[in-house]
Amino acid sequence: MNQDPYFGRSEVSNSDLHDLHKFLYGGDDRDPTDAYRFGTLIDALVTEPEAIDFYKRTCHNEQYTAEEFATGIKMRDAFRKDKISSQIIPLCTFQQVFNGPVKLKRGNFEFSIPMRCKYDLWMPPLKYGGDIKSTTATTQKQFMAACKFFHYDQQRAVYMTQSGANHDILIGISKVNFKVFKLFINRGDTFFNEGMEKFTDIAFKWYELIGETNGLQR
């Protein structure tokens, strides 16, 4: 679907680590294709309008229905009207990519894997990033639960480690009632630390199982 060259890069992404975790330990068997597809539309409506043909209702050359587009536009408008989101946007560059070796430590053992990540929102002067999430949550409590269920704690730990950011924000836009929810993350808080533990554990498995085939030195 998405022709963005970012997805053809050889470095390890958080999605790769998540797939490895599911392969090793099992997990949610639901097909994420539709959720990713709709999420791509929302990201583009907010951060990459040039990727959208509003007349043909396509995004990155993927066709969407009139209903999907109407919902997406309502979600974009809700984001724009939100006080915090509207303050962030003028400070941001969009779809900011970071890539390179990430050094980690598991116990007393230090290791490194080549990684990549791409922020929806990146505020260069502040070294502060964020991501936009479409969600079926209708309350802040439900959004917080969804962030844990979908392992966004690991994702944000990956991104913050890759970029060196000390702060992060997840912005959830409900596709049910069009409310906007925020989760502020700081390096060292519980959400970050729990995500970092998950990240380190599965990254170590990647290093053990796949690292050598990527030309990494042990």
Sequence and secondary structure as in RCSB ss.txt:
>XXXX:A:sequence
MNQDPYFGRSEVSNSDLHDLHKFLYGGDDRDPTDAYRFGTLIDALVTEPEAIDFYKRTCHNEQYTAEEFATGIKM
RDAFRKDKISSQIIPLCTFQQVFNGPVKLKRGNFEFSIPMRCKYDLWMPPLKYGGDIKSTTATTQKQFMAACKFF
HYDQQRAVYMTQSGANHDILIGISKVNFKVFKLFINRGDTFFNEGMEKFTDIAFKWYELIGETNGLQR
>XXXX:A:secstr
    GGGG SSB HHHHHHHHHHHH    S  HHHHHHHHHHHHHHH GGGEETTTTEETTEE  HHHHHHHHHH
HHHHHHSHHHHHHGGG EEEEEEEEEEEEEETTEEEEEEEEEEEEEEETTTTEEEEEEEE   SHHHHHHHHHHT
THHHHHHHHHHHHT SEEEEEEEETTT  EEEEEEETTSHHHHHHHHHHHHHHHHHHHHTGGGGT   
